[in-house]
Amino acid sequence: MRRRVKEITDQAQIKDILNRASVCRIALCDNNVPYIVPVNFGYAGDCLYIHCASEGRKVDILRRNPKVCFEVDIDHALVAGATPCSYTFNYRSVIGFGIAVFVENAAKKRKGLDAIVKHYSGGHSPYFDDALAKVTILKIEVESMTGKESGY
């Protein structure tokens, strides 16, 4: 990180940002062509979980190349300046890297869905077997992540 003064090294702060973020963006690469997509997610056990359809561009790319970069951000605030070049932006963010794994086991799919549901509602929900069979759950095994903040 170029400006170390903005780096967040405290893992509790990084996890707080992940827990408070409402959207995660995952970046993929397909034959040297970048592709980024916003997703709903859950964070549990040092892994991110996302759900998606069983087919589509994201799934196709991940089957060929499971490496991902992810980003979440919170506490956005534009800070006006006297001139256009003196404007700034306050934020907290996390950027990380990992490997996406397709979760096939029904019990592990429930665990991933529980993380997602808990992230957005604080609770959990029952899942019917036919729904579990249709949903694709991706578990992103986090290899590394860093936090950054500006203005706080």
KASULNOR-V136104 format. One record per run of one state. SS is the DSSP state (helix for helix, strand for strand, loop for the rest). FROM is the first residue (numbers start at 0). LEN is the number of residues. If there is no record, write none. Layout:
<<SS & FROM & LEN> <SS & FROM & LEN>>
This chain:
<<loop & 0 & 3> <helix & 3 & 3> <strand & 6 & 2> <loop & 8 & 2> <helix & 10 & 10> <loop & 20 & 3> <strand & 23 & 7> <loop & 30 & 2> <strand & 32 & 7> <loop & 39 & 2> <strand & 41 & 3> <loop & 44 & 2> <strand & 46 & 6> <loop & 52 & 4> <helix & 56 & 8> <loop & 64 & 2> <strand & 66 & 13> <loop & 79 & 4> <helix & 83 & 3> <loop & 86 & 1> <strand & 87 & 16> <loop & 103 & 2> <helix & 105 & 16> <loop & 121 & 7> <helix & 128 & 6> <loop & 134 & 1> <strand & 135 & 15> <loop & 150 & 2>>
